[in-house]
Amino acid sequence: MRYLPAVAVGFMAVTSLTAATSPGQAADGDVAKGAQIYQRCLACHSLEYNRSGPRHCGLFGRAAGSLPGFDYSKAMKATGIVWDEPTLDRFLENPLKTVPGTKMAYAGVKNEQERTDLIAYLKHATRDLAKCP
């Protein structure tokens, strides 16, 4: 019987875990870099308050177009999207393609790692729903 060195076994385990993690998951993101990227969003969004875009507090698990007190497009209300890492990744890459008719006129975050970092930040920053207004 042939034995693999412990280093090889550890490498194989890490490699298989990495392969099982799909791109865009918040676990792969850098929260600090995501906070920097979120600065681009502040022209229209806030964590705590609605602006020209809806607030992000309570975003994960929320149905798109359902935040009370925000005037969404008919297109956004009709999507059936529930916000999680994969749906946010797809939307942030190209909002106008993902939800034709959305009011969000932003071209999107084309860089995959930037989207991953941004999603990691949003997940971190919005995790405490008790702080949501």
A tleap script that builds the chain and sets N, CA, C and O, in Angstrom:
source leaprc.protein.ff14SB
mol = sequence {
  NMET ARG TYR LEU PRO ALA VAL ALA VAL GLY
  PHE MET ALA VAL THR SER LEU THR ALA ALA
  THR SER PRO GLY GLN ALA ALA ASP GLY ASP
  VAL ALA LYS GLY ALA GLN ILE TYR GLN ARG
  CYS LEU ALA CYS HIE SER LEU GLU TYR ASN
  ARG SER GLY PRO ARG HIE CYS GLY LEU PHE
  GLY ARG ALA ALA GLY SER LEU PRO GLY PHE
  ASP TYR SER LYS ALA MET LYS ALA THR GLY
  ILE VAL TRP ASP GLU PRO THR LEU ASP ARG
  PHE LEU GLU ASN PRO LEU LYS THR VAL PRO
  GLY THR LYS MET ALA TYR ALA GLY VAL LYS
  ASN GLU GLN GLU ARG THR ASP LEU ILE ALA
  TYR LEU LYS HIE ALA THR ARG ASP LEU ALA
  LYS CYS CPRO
}
set mol.1.N position { 0.843 -1.168 0.000 }
set mol.1.CA position { 0.000 0.000 0.000 }
set mol.1.C position { 0.894 1.239 0.000 }
set mol.1.O position { 1.916 1.286 0.685 }
set mol.2.N position { 0.494 2.224 -0.771 }
set mol.2.CA position { 1.273 3.453 -0.889 }
set mol.2.C position { 0.569 4.571 -0.125 }
set mol.2.O position { -0.637 4.762 -0.283 }
set mol.3.N position { 1.296 5.300 0.689 }
set mol.3.CA position { 0.738 6.400 1.477 }
set mol.3.C position { 1.172 7.728 0.893 }
set mol.3.O position { 2.300 7.883 0.424 }
set mol.4.N position { 0.257 8.683 0.929 }
set mol.4.CA position { 0.575 10.046 0.498 }
set mol.4.C position { 1.093 10.841 1.690 }
set mol.4.O position { 0.587 10.688 2.802 }
set mol.5.N position { 2.084 11.677 1.475 }
set mol.5.CA position { 2.535 12.541 2.569 }
set mol.5.C position { 1.387 13.435 3.047 }
set mol.5.O position { 0.501 13.785 2.266 }
set mol.6.N position { 1.406 13.796 4.313 }
set mol.6.CA position { 0.346 14.625 4.901 }
set mol.6.C position { 0.178 15.935 4.149 }
set mol.6.O position { -0.941 16.431 4.019 }
set mol.7.N position { 1.266 16.500 3.656 }
set mol.7.CA position { 1.186 17.755 2.913 }
set mol.7.C position { 0.349 17.565 1.649 }
set mol.7.O position { -0.465 18.424 1.309 }
set mol.8.N position { 0.541 16.461 0.964 }
set mol.8.CA position { -0.224 16.199 -0.261 }
set mol.8.C position { -1.695 16.013 0.054 }
set mol.8.O position { -2.550 16.515 -0.675 }
set mol.9.N position { -2.003 15.306 1.119 }
set mol.9.CA position { -3.392 15.095 1.501 }
set mol.9.C position { -4.043 16.437 1.852 }
set mol.9.O position { -5.171 16.706 1.438 }
set mol.10.N position { -3.338 17.275 2.611 }
set mol.10.CA position { -3.866 18.593 2.961 }
set mol.10.C position { -4.092 19.449 1.733 }
set mol.10.O position { -5.106 20.140 1.637 }
set mol.11.N position { -3.161 19.414 0.792 }
set mol.11.CA position { -3.302 20.185 -0.448 }
set mol.11.C position { -4.524 19.725 -1.229 }
set mol.11.O position { -5.282 20.545 -1.748 }
set mol.12.N position { -4.714 18.402 -1.311 }
set mol.12.CA position { -5.862 17.875 -2.047 }
set mol.12.C position { -7.166 18.306 -1.381 }
set mol.12.O position { -8.132 18.623 -2.075 }
set mol.13.N position { -7.212 18.323 -0.053 }
set mol.13.CA position { -8.425 18.724 0.648 }
set mol.13.C position { -8.734 20.198 0.388 }
set mol.13.O position { -9.882 20.556 0.123 }
set mol.14.N position { -7.714 21.050 0.462 }
set mol.14.CA position { -7.914 22.472 0.202 }
set mol.14.C position { -8.333 22.695 -1.238 }
set mol.14.O position { -9.221 23.504 -1.508 }
set mol.15.N position { -7.703 21.985 -2.169 }
set mol.15.CA position { -8.043 22.115 -3.579 }
set mol.15.C position { -9.488 21.713 -3.824 }
set mol.15.O position { -10.194 22.391 -4.570 }
set mol.16.N position { -9.941 20.631 -3.218 }
set mol.16.CA position { -11.320 20.198 -3.444 }
set mol.16.C position { -12.304 21.174 -2.813 }
set mol.16.O position { -13.374 21.412 -3.373 }
set mol.17.N position { -11.964 21.743 -1.659 }
set mol.17.CA position { -12.853 22.740 -1.059 }
set mol.17.C position { -12.920 23.993 -1.915 }
set mol.17.O position { -13.990 24.576 -2.088 }
set mol.18.N position { -11.785 24.403 -2.447 }
set mol.18.CA position { -11.755 25.585 -3.306 }
set mol.18.C position { -12.561 25.339 -4.568 }
set mol.18.O position { -13.291 26.225 -5.012 }
set mol.19.N position { -12.447 24.174 -5.146 }
set mol.19.CA position { -13.182 23.854 -6.369 }
set mol.19.C position { -14.681 23.808 -6.106 }
set mol.19.O position { -15.480 24.109 -6.993 }
set mol.20.N position { -15.069 23.427 -4.869 }
set mol.20.CA position { -16.490 23.339 -4.549 }
set mol.20.C position { -17.116 24.706 -4.297 }
set mol.20.O position { -18.340 24.837 -4.296 }
set mol.21.N position { -16.297 25.709 -4.088 }
set mol.21.CA position { -16.803 27.052 -3.827 }
set mol.21.C position { -16.994 27.761 -5.152 }
set mol.21.O position { -16.039 27.947 -5.906 }
set mol.22.N position { -18.223 28.158 -5.438 }
set mol.22.CA position { -18.492 28.789 -6.723 }
set mol.22.C position { -18.062 30.250 -6.711 }
set mol.22.O position { -18.052 30.888 -5.659 }
set mol.23.N position { -17.704 30.784 -7.889 }
set mol.23.CA position { -17.304 32.177 -7.966 }
set mol.23.C position { -18.438 33.085 -7.496 }
set mol.23.O position { -19.615 32.789 -7.705 }
set mol.24.N position { -18.064 34.193 -6.859 }
set mol.24.CA position { -19.050 35.168 -6.439 }
set mol.24.C position { -19.575 34.964 -5.033 }
set mol.24.O position { -20.336 35.798 -4.543 }
set mol.25.N position { -19.192 33.871 -4.357 }
set mol.25.CA position { -19.672 33.664 -3.006 }
set mol.25.C position { -18.978 34.632 -2.062 }
set mol.25.O position { -17.792 34.922 -2.219 }
set mol.26.N position { -19.707 35.119 -1.101 }
set mol.26.CA position { -19.159 36.086 -0.157 }
set mol.26.C position { -17.979 35.520 0.619 }
set mol.26.O position { -17.104 36.274 1.044 }
set mol.27.N position { -17.939 34.201 0.811 }
set mol.27.CA position { -16.840 33.605 1.552 }
set mol.27.C position { -15.499 33.873 0.880 }
set mol.27.O position { -14.468 33.863 1.553 }
set mol.28.N position { -15.485 34.106 -0.397 }
set mol.28.CA position { -14.252 34.363 -1.130 }
set mol.28.C position { -13.880 35.832 -1.128 }
set mol.28.O position { -12.785 36.187 -1.564 }
set mol.29.N position { -14.757 36.689 -0.651 }
set mol.29.CA position { -14.555 38.124 -0.780 }
set mol.29.C position { -13.764 38.732 0.355 }
set mol.29.O position { -13.652 38.170 1.444 }
set mol.30.N position { -13.224 39.892 0.066 }
set mol.30.CA position { -12.473 40.687 1.031 }
set mol.30.C position { -13.386 41.834 1.483 }
set mol.30.O position { -13.683 42.742 0.706 }
set mol.31.N position { -13.819 41.784 2.726 }
set mol.31.CA position { -14.778 42.751 3.246 }
set mol.31.C position { -14.217 44.172 3.176 }
set mol.31.O position { -14.942 45.099 2.816 }
set mol.32.N position { -12.944 44.357 3.512 }
set mol.32.CA position { -12.347 45.700 3.491 }
set mol.32.C position { -12.306 46.266 2.074 }
set mol.32.O position { -12.604 47.442 1.864 }
set mol.33.N position { -11.940 45.435 1.107 }
set mol.33.CA position { -11.945 45.894 -0.291 }
set mol.33.C position { -13.374 46.174 -0.743 }
set mol.33.O position { -13.624 47.129 -1.478 }
set mol.34.N position { -14.304 45.339 -0.300 }
set mol.34.CA position { -15.713 45.546 -0.634 }
set mol.34.C position { -16.240 46.865 -0.101 }
set mol.34.O position { -17.049 47.521 -0.756 }
set mol.35.N position { -15.786 47.261 1.091 }
set mol.35.CA position { -16.195 48.547 1.666 }
set mol.35.C position { -15.719 49.697 0.785 }
set mol.35.O position { -16.425 50.691 0.613 }
set mol.36.N position { -14.525 49.556 0.233 }
set mol.36.CA position { -14.013 50.588 -0.677 }
set mol.36.C position { -14.842 50.637 -1.955 }
set mol.36.O position { -15.152 51.717 -2.457 }
set mol.37.N position { -15.197 49.485 -2.473 }
set mol.37.CA position { -16.001 49.415 -3.698 }
set mol.37.C position { -17.394 49.983 -3.446 }
set mol.37.O position { -17.977 50.611 -4.329 }
set mol.38.N position { -17.932 49.763 -2.241 }
set mol.38.CA position { -19.265 50.260 -1.897 }
set mol.38.C position { -19.333 51.787 -1.969 }
set mol.38.O position { -20.420 52.345 -2.121 }
set mol.39.N position { -18.213 52.457 -1.866 }
set mol.39.CA position { -18.195 53.917 -1.974 }
set mol.39.C position { -18.808 54.369 -3.299 }
set mol.39.O position { -19.415 55.438 -3.365 }
set mol.40.N position { -18.658 53.572 -4.347 }
set mol.40.CA position { -19.259 53.889 -5.654 }
set mol.40.C position { -20.783 53.865 -5.585 }
set mol.40.O position { -21.453 54.565 -6.345 }
set mol.41.N position { -21.319 53.072 -4.688 }
set mol.41.CA position { -22.763 52.887 -4.586 }
set mol.41.C position { -23.437 54.023 -3.819 }
set mol.41.O position { -24.644 54.238 -3.938 }
set mol.42.N position { -22.638 54.748 -3.028 }
set mol.42.CA position { -23.195 55.747 -2.122 }
set mol.42.C position { -23.855 56.927 -2.822 }
set mol.42.O position { -24.596 57.676 -2.184 }
set mol.43.N position { -23.611 57.111 -4.094 }
set mol.43.CA position { -24.294 58.178 -4.825 }
set mol.43.C position { -25.807 57.925 -4.852 }
set mol.43.O position { -26.598 58.866 -4.906 }
set mol.44.N position { -26.198 56.651 -4.815 }
set mol.44.CA position { -27.623 56.298 -4.913 }
set mol.44.C position { -28.143 55.470 -3.736 }
set mol.44.O position { -29.344 55.470 -3.464 }
set mol.45.N position { -27.256 54.771 -3.041 }
set mol.45.CA position { -27.668 53.832 -1.991 }
set mol.45.C position { -27.045 54.180 -0.652 }
set mol.45.O position { -26.072 54.931 -0.570 }
set mol.46.N position { -27.626 53.619 0.385 }
set mol.46.CA position { -27.123 53.707 1.752 }
set mol.46.C position { -27.434 52.370 2.408 }
set mol.46.O position { -28.316 51.640 1.956 }
set mol.47.N position { -26.716 52.056 3.461 }
set mol.47.CA position { -27.071 50.850 4.203 }
set mol.47.C position { -28.377 51.060 4.960 }
set mol.47.O position { -29.224 50.168 5.012 }
set mol.48.N position { -28.532 52.248 5.546 }
set mol.48.CA position { -29.643 52.485 6.471 }
set mol.48.C position { -30.862 53.167 5.874 }
set mol.48.O position { -31.973 52.975 6.368 }
set mol.49.N position { -30.682 53.966 4.812 }
set mol.49.CA position { -31.787 54.792 4.333 }
set mol.49.C position { -31.989 54.672 2.831 }
set mol.49.O position { -31.040 54.459 2.077 }
set mol.50.N position { -33.233 54.813 2.411 }
set mol.50.CA position { -33.533 54.892 0.986 }
set mol.50.C position { -33.021 56.222 0.455 }
set mol.50.O position { -33.137 57.256 1.113 }
set mol.51.N position { -32.468 56.180 -0.713 }
set mol.51.CA position { -32.057 57.389 -1.422 }
set mol.51.C position { -32.710 57.273 -2.791 }
set mol.51.O position { -33.879 56.897 -2.870 }
set mol.52.N position { -32.006 57.580 -3.865 }
set mol.52.CA position { -32.606 57.336 -5.180 }
set mol.52.C position { -32.662 55.841 -5.460 }
set mol.52.O position { -33.408 55.398 -6.333 }
set mol.53.N position { -31.870 55.057 -4.716 }
set mol.53.CA position { -31.931 53.595 -4.718 }
set mol.53.C position { -32.324 53.116 -3.333 }
set mol.53.O position { -32.167 53.858 -2.363 }
set mol.54.N position { -32.831 51.891 -3.212 }
set mol.54.CA position { -33.277 51.399 -1.905 }
set mol.54.C position { -32.111 51.138 -0.955 }
set mol.54.O position { -30.984 50.898 -1.386 }
set mol.55.N position { -32.405 51.189 0.355 }
set mol.55.CA position { -31.383 50.884 1.359 }
set mol.55.C position { -30.974 49.414 1.250 }
set mol.55.O position { -31.734 48.582 0.755 }
set mol.56.N position { -29.790 49.117 1.710 }
set mol.56.CA position { -29.279 47.752 1.618 }
set mol.56.C position { -29.435 46.957 2.910 }
set mol.56.O position { -29.286 45.735 2.901 }
set mol.57.N position { -29.732 47.627 4.012 }
set mol.57.CA position { -29.949 46.913 5.261 }
set mol.57.C position { -31.094 45.925 5.065 }
set mol.57.O position { -32.156 46.294 4.565 }
set mol.58.N position { -30.882 44.678 5.456 }
set mol.58.CA position { -31.907 43.663 5.287 }
set mol.58.C position { -32.008 43.102 3.880 }
set mol.58.O position { -32.998 42.459 3.531 }
set mol.59.N position { -30.980 43.346 3.069 }
set mol.59.CA position { -31.004 42.952 1.659 }
set mol.59.C position { -31.076 41.439 1.452 }
set mol.59.O position { -31.884 40.966 0.653 }
set mol.60.N position { -30.243 40.679 2.158 }
set mol.60.CA position { -30.158 39.235 1.915 }
set mol.60.C position { -31.421 38.527 2.379 }
set mol.60.O position { -31.840 38.659 3.529 }
set mol.61.N position { -32.010 37.785 1.477 }
set mol.61.CA position { -33.254 37.075 1.750 }
set mol.61.C position { -34.499 37.873 1.402 }
set mol.61.O position { -35.612 37.351 1.471 }
set mol.62.N position { -34.321 39.137 1.030 }
set mol.62.CA position { -35.457 39.992 0.674 }
set mol.62.C position { -35.810 39.797 -0.793 }
set mol.62.O position { -34.924 39.675 -1.639 }
set mol.63.N position { -37.074 39.769 -1.088 }
set mol.63.CA position { -37.524 39.688 -2.477 }
set mol.63.C position { -37.261 41.028 -3.157 }
set mol.63.O position { -37.515 42.086 -2.581 }
set mol.64.N position { -36.754 40.975 -4.376 }
set mol.64.CA position { -36.490 42.195 -5.137 }
set mol.64.C position { -37.782 42.984 -5.309 }
set mol.64.O position { -38.840 42.418 -5.584 }
set mol.65.N position { -37.678 44.289 -5.142 }
set mol.65.CA position { -38.836 45.158 -5.337 }
set mol.65.C position { -39.840 45.138 -4.216 }
set mol.65.O position { -40.983 45.553 -4.409 }
set mol.66.N position { -39.442 44.660 -3.027 }
set mol.66.CA position { -40.434 44.490 -1.957 }
set mol.66.C position { -40.225 45.375 -0.735 }
set mol.66.O position { -41.016 45.307 0.206 }
set mol.67.N position { -39.189 46.198 -0.721 }
set mol.67.CA position { -38.934 47.032 0.455 }
set mol.67.C position { -40.015 48.102 0.581 }
set mol.67.O position { -40.173 48.927 -0.319 }
set mol.68.N position { -40.759 48.099 1.684 }
set mol.68.CA position { -41.807 49.110 1.862 }
set mol.68.C position { -41.214 50.522 1.833 }
set mol.68.O position { -40.138 50.771 2.377 }
set mol.69.N position { -41.932 51.424 1.195 }
set mol.69.CA position { -41.523 52.811 1.173 }
set mol.69.C position { -40.585 53.187 0.046 }
set mol.69.O position { -40.164 54.341 -0.043 }
set mol.70.N position { -40.249 52.242 -0.819 }
set mol.70.CA position { -39.400 52.574 -1.959 }
set mol.70.C position { -40.189 52.336 -3.247 }
set mol.70.O position { -40.892 51.334 -3.381 }
set mol.71.N position { -40.062 53.260 -4.180 }
set mol.71.CA position { -40.800 53.206 -5.445 }
set mol.71.C position { -39.989 52.454 -6.507 }
set mol.71.O position { -39.220 53.058 -7.253 }
set mol.72.N position { -40.169 51.147 -6.563 }
set mol.72.CA position { -39.459 50.299 -7.523 }
set mol.72.C position { -40.110 50.352 -8.902 }
set mol.72.O position { -41.279 50.712 -9.041 }
set mol.73.N position { -39.342 49.993 -9.897 }
set mol.73.CA position { -39.897 49.837 -11.242 }
set mol.73.C position { -40.808 48.605 -11.256 }
set mol.73.O position { -40.669 47.705 -10.428 }
set mol.74.N position { -41.726 48.584 -12.199 }
set mol.74.CA position { -42.582 47.408 -12.373 }
set mol.74.C position { -41.729 46.193 -12.698 }
set mol.74.O position { -42.026 45.081 -12.259 }
set mol.75.N position { -40.670 46.406 -13.466 }
set mol.75.CA position { -39.785 45.308 -13.860 }
set mol.75.C position { -39.142 44.664 -12.635 }
set mol.75.O position { -39.080 43.439 -12.543 }
set mol.76.N position { -38.667 45.475 -11.700 }
set mol.76.CA position { -38.018 44.929 -10.502 }
set mol.76.C position { -39.023 44.183 -9.644 }
set mol.76.O position { -38.713 43.112 -9.121 }
set mol.77.N position { -40.215 44.728 -9.490 }
set mol.77.CA position { -41.243 44.071 -8.688 }
set mol.77.C position { -41.643 42.716 -9.263 }
set mol.77.O position { -42.043 41.817 -8.523 }
set mol.78.N position { -41.537 42.571 -10.576 }
set mol.78.CA position { -42.008 41.353 -11.248 }
set mol.78.C position { -40.936 40.277 -11.419 }
set mol.78.O position { -41.217 39.228 -11.999 }
set mol.79.N position { -39.718 40.506 -10.932 }
set mol.79.CA position { -38.621 39.571 -11.213 }
set mol.79.C position { -38.742 38.223 -10.531 }
set mol.79.O position { -38.376 37.203 -11.114 }
set mol.80.N position { -39.246 38.200 -9.316 }
set mol.80.CA position { -39.241 36.960 -8.545 }
set mol.80.C position { -37.887 36.670 -7.916 }
set mol.80.O position { -37.695 35.610 -7.321 }
set mol.81.N position { -36.946 37.601 -8.040 }
set mol.81.CA position { -35.612 37.427 -7.463 }
set mol.81.C position { -35.690 37.560 -5.952 }
set mol.81.O position { -36.387 38.427 -5.425 }
set mol.82.N position { -34.969 36.692 -5.266 }
set mol.82.CA position { -34.718 36.838 -3.833 }
set mol.82.C position { -33.212 37.050 -3.717 }
set mol.82.O position { -32.432 36.245 -4.226 }
set mol.83.N position { -32.803 38.119 -3.056 }
set mol.83.CA position { -31.396 38.508 -3.022 }
set mol.83.C position { -30.564 37.571 -2.164 }
set mol.83.O position { -30.812 37.392 -0.972 }
set mol.84.N position { -29.570 36.980 -2.812 }
set mol.84.CA position { -28.541 36.177 -2.159 }
set mol.84.C position { -27.252 36.388 -2.956 }
set mol.84.O position { -27.233 37.212 -3.871 }
set mol.85.N position { -26.188 35.674 -2.638 }
set mol.85.CA position { -24.916 35.896 -3.319 }
set mol.85.C position { -25.014 35.697 -4.840 }
set mol.85.O position { -24.568 36.565 -5.590 }
set mol.86.N position { -25.585 34.581 -5.314 }
set mol.86.CA position { -25.640 34.385 -6.775 }
set mol.86.C position { -26.522 35.404 -7.496 }
set mol.86.O position { -26.164 35.863 -8.580 }
set mol.87.N position { -27.677 35.768 -6.910 }
set mol.87.CA position { -28.546 36.725 -7.603 }
set mol.87.C position { -27.921 38.117 -7.598 }
set mol.87.O position { -28.021 38.843 -8.587 }
set mol.88.N position { -27.277 38.496 -6.495 }
set mol.88.CA position { -26.592 39.785 -6.452 }
set mol.88.C position { -25.433 39.824 -7.445 }
set mol.88.O position { -25.226 40.826 -8.131 }
set mol.89.N position { -24.685 38.736 -7.515 }
set mol.89.CA position { -23.557 38.684 -8.452 }
set mol.89.C position { -24.041 38.902 -9.882 }
set mol.89.O position { -23.462 39.693 -10.627 }
set mol.90.N position { -25.083 38.211 -10.248 }
set mol.90.CA position { -25.639 38.336 -11.607 }
set mol.90.C position { -26.162 39.757 -11.853 }
set mol.90.O position { -25.906 40.339 -12.907 }
set mol.91.N position { -26.888 40.307 -10.888 }
set mol.91.CA position { -27.449 41.649 -11.047 }
set mol.91.C position { -26.357 42.709 -11.085 }
set mol.91.O position { -26.383 43.597 -11.938 }
set mol.92.N position { -25.404 42.623 -10.172 }
set mol.92.CA position { -24.345 43.633 -10.117 }
set mol.92.C position { -23.458 43.622 -11.358 }
set mol.92.O position { -22.898 44.652 -11.732 }
set mol.93.N position { -23.331 42.470 -11.989 }
set mol.93.CA position { -22.524 42.396 -13.209 }
set mol.93.C position { -23.150 43.223 -14.329 }
set mol.93.O position { -22.446 43.911 -15.068 }
set mol.94.N position { -24.474 43.155 -14.450 }
set mol.94.CA position { -25.155 43.893 -15.511 }
set mol.94.C position { -26.627 44.078 -15.133 }
set mol.94.O position { -27.479 43.291 -15.545 }
set mol.95.N position { -26.923 45.115 -14.349 }
set mol.95.CA position { -28.302 45.321 -13.887 }
set mol.95.C position { -29.323 45.428 -15.015 }
set mol.95.O position { -30.415 44.869 -14.918 }
set mol.96.N position { -28.978 46.134 -16.073 }
set mol.96.CA position { -29.939 46.355 -17.159 }
set mol.96.C position { -30.234 45.085 -17.947 }
set mol.96.O position { -31.333 44.926 -18.478 }
set mol.97.N position { -29.275 44.190 -18.024 }
set mol.97.CA position { -29.493 42.907 -18.712 }
set mol.97.C position { -30.271 41.944 -17.805 }
set mol.97.O position { -31.149 41.213 -18.263 }
set mol.98.N position { -29.930 41.960 -16.513 }
set mol.98.CA position { -30.572 41.044 -15.570 }
set mol.98.C position { -32.032 41.403 -15.340 }
set mol.98.O position { -32.890 40.523 -15.267 }
set mol.99.N position { -32.312 42.700 -15.224 }
set mol.99.CA position { -33.688 43.167 -15.012 }
set mol.99.C position { -33.967 44.289 -16.024 }
set mol.99.O position { -33.872 45.470 -15.691 }
set mol.100.N position { -34.312 43.905 -17.263 }
set mol.100.CA position { -34.651 44.933 -18.246 }
set mol.100.C position { -35.810 45.788 -17.727 }
set mol.100.O position { -36.840 45.267 -17.298 }
set mol.101.N position { -35.623 47.094 -17.774 }
set mol.101.CA position { -36.650 47.998 -17.272 }
set mol.101.C position { -36.390 48.488 -15.858 }
set mol.101.O position { -37.171 49.275 -15.323 }
set mol.102.N position { -35.291 48.028 -15.239 }
set mol.102.CA position { -34.965 48.516 -13.907 }
set mol.102.C position { -34.649 50.008 -13.957 }
set mol.102.O position { -34.200 50.525 -14.980 }
set mol.103.N position { -34.888 50.688 -12.849 }
set mol.103.CA position { -34.539 52.110 -12.763 }
set mol.103.C position { -33.040 52.301 -12.524 }
set mol.103.O position { -32.518 53.403 -12.688 }
set mol.104.N position { -32.351 51.224 -12.135 }
set mol.104.CA position { -30.919 51.323 -11.846 }
set mol.104.C position { -30.164 51.427 -13.165 }
set mol.104.O position { -30.010 50.444 -13.890 }
set mol.105.N position { -29.702 52.622 -13.456 }
set mol.105.CA position { -29.055 52.894 -14.742 }
set mol.105.C position { -27.548 52.654 -14.698 }
set mol.105.O position { -26.848 53.002 -15.649 }
set mol.106.N position { -27.045 52.081 -13.641 }
set mol.106.CA position { -25.617 51.806 -13.481 }
set mol.106.C position { -25.203 50.668 -14.418 }
set mol.106.O position { -25.925 49.680 -14.552 }
set mol.107.N position { -24.062 50.802 -15.055 }
set mol.107.CA position { -23.603 49.805 -16.024 }
set mol.107.C position { -23.183 48.490 -15.376 }
set mol.107.O position { -23.148 47.462 -16.051 }
set mol.108.N position { -22.872 48.499 -14.111 }
set mol.108.CA position { -22.520 47.277 -13.408 }
set mol.108.C position { -21.067 47.223 -12.998 }
set mol.108.O position { -20.258 48.067 -13.384 }
set mol.109.N position { -20.752 46.208 -12.204 }
set mol.109.CA position { -19.392 45.947 -11.743 }
set mol.109.C position { -18.895 44.776 -12.584 }
set mol.109.O position { -19.261 43.628 -12.335 }
set mol.110.N position { -18.082 45.062 -13.556 }
set mol.110.CA position { -17.665 44.036 -14.519 }
set mol.110.C position { -16.622 43.073 -13.948 }
set mol.110.O position { -16.568 41.912 -14.353 }
set mol.111.N position { -15.798 43.540 -13.018 }
set mol.111.CA position { -14.735 42.716 -12.459 }
set mol.111.C position { -15.304 41.719 -11.449 }
set mol.111.O position { -15.922 42.117 -10.461 }
set mol.112.N position { -15.096 40.436 -11.694 }
set mol.112.CA position { -15.677 39.388 -10.852 }
set mol.112.C position { -15.195 39.477 -9.405 }
set mol.112.O position { -15.996 39.314 -8.484 }
set mol.113.N position { -13.901 39.733 -9.184 }
set mol.113.CA position { -13.391 39.813 -7.816 }
set mol.113.C position { -13.967 41.025 -7.090 }
set mol.113.O position { -14.261 40.949 -5.897 }
set mol.114.N position { -14.129 42.135 -7.794 }
set mol.114.CA position { -14.743 43.309 -7.169 }
set mol.114.C position { -16.177 43.007 -6.747 }
set mol.114.O position { -16.608 43.430 -5.674 }
set mol.115.N position { -16.918 42.279 -7.580 }
set mol.115.CA position { -18.290 41.899 -7.204 }
set mol.115.C position { -18.265 40.991 -5.977 }
set mol.115.O position { -19.073 41.150 -5.062 }
set mol.116.N position { -17.346 40.054 -5.963 }
set mol.116.CA position { -17.227 39.132 -4.835 }
set mol.116.C position { -16.905 39.897 -3.552 }
set mol.116.O position { -17.480 39.624 -2.498 }
set mol.117.N position { -15.983 40.857 -3.646 }
set mol.117.CA position { -15.628 41.666 -2.481 }
set mol.117.C position { -16.808 42.534 -2.037 }
set mol.117.O position { -17.071 42.658 -0.841 }
set mol.118.N position { -17.508 43.125 -2.984 }
set mol.118.CA position { -18.664 43.960 -2.673 }
set mol.118.C position { -19.755 43.142 -1.983 }
set mol.118.O position { -20.347 43.596 -1.004 }
set mol.119.N position { -20.017 41.958 -2.484 }
set mol.119.CA position { -21.037 41.090 -1.884 }
set mol.119.C position { -20.611 40.676 -0.478 }
set mol.119.O position { -21.443 40.620 0.427 }
set mol.120.N position { -19.319 40.384 -0.283 }
set mol.120.CA position { -18.824 40.039 1.055 }
set mol.120.C position { -19.057 41.203 2.016 }
set mol.120.O position { -19.481 41.004 3.154 }
set mol.121.N position { -18.778 42.414 1.547 }
set mol.121.CA position { -19.002 43.596 2.381 }
set mol.121.C position { -20.492 43.758 2.706 }
set mol.121.O position { -20.854 43.968 3.864 }
set mol.122.N position { -21.341 43.663 1.701 }
set mol.122.CA position { -22.774 43.819 1.934 }
set mol.122.C position { -23.290 42.771 2.909 }
set mol.122.O position { -24.097 43.078 3.786 }
set mol.123.N position { -22.835 41.561 2.762 }
set mol.123.CA position { -23.267 40.488 3.662 }
set mol.123.C position { -22.828 40.810 5.100 }
set mol.123.O position { -23.592 40.624 6.047 }
set mol.124.N position { -21.603 41.288 5.245 }
set mol.124.CA position { -21.074 41.645 6.554 }
set mol.124.C position { -21.800 42.864 7.145 }
set mol.124.O position { -22.204 42.849 8.308 }
set mol.125.N position { -21.957 43.895 6.348 }
set mol.125.CA position { -22.511 45.165 6.817 }
set mol.125.C position { -24.000 45.099 7.108 }
set mol.125.O position { -24.508 45.904 7.889 }
set mol.126.N position { -24.714 44.156 6.496 }
set mol.126.CA position { -26.177 44.093 6.648 }
set mol.126.C position { -26.621 42.901 7.505 }
set mol.126.O position { -27.810 42.590 7.561 }
set mol.127.N position { -25.683 42.245 8.161 }
set mol.127.CA position { -26.019 41.008 8.886 }
set mol.127.C position { -26.842 41.246 10.144 }
set mol.127.O position { -27.568 40.352 10.580 }
set mol.128.N position { -26.745 42.419 10.728 }
set mol.128.CA position { -27.465 42.701 11.962 }
set mol.128.C position { -28.778 43.425 11.642 }
set mol.128.O position { -28.831 44.654 11.608 }
set mol.129.N position { -29.812 42.656 11.414 }
set mol.129.CA position { -31.104 43.222 11.023 }
set mol.129.C position { -31.710 44.096 12.113 }
set mol.129.O position { -32.580 44.917 11.823 }
set mol.130.N position { -31.274 43.940 13.360 }
set mol.130.CA position { -31.796 44.777 14.445 }
set mol.130.C position { -31.417 46.236 14.239 }
set mol.130.O position { -32.065 47.128 14.785 }
set mol.131.N position { -30.375 46.485 13.457 }
set mol.131.CA position { -29.943 47.864 13.191 }
set mol.131.C position { -30.676 48.496 12.009 }
set mol.131.O position { -30.469 49.671 11.707 }
set mol.132.N position { -31.522 47.730 11.349 }
set mol.132.CA position { -32.273 48.260 10.210 }
set mol.132.C position { -33.381 49.183 10.707 }
set mol.132.O position { -34.100 48.857 11.652 }
set mol.133.N position { -33.509 50.342 10.055 }
set mol.133.CA position { -34.599 51.249 10.444 }
set mol.133.C position { -35.957 50.673 10.085 }
set mol.133.O position { -36.983 51.303 10.341 }
savepdb mol mol.pdb
quit
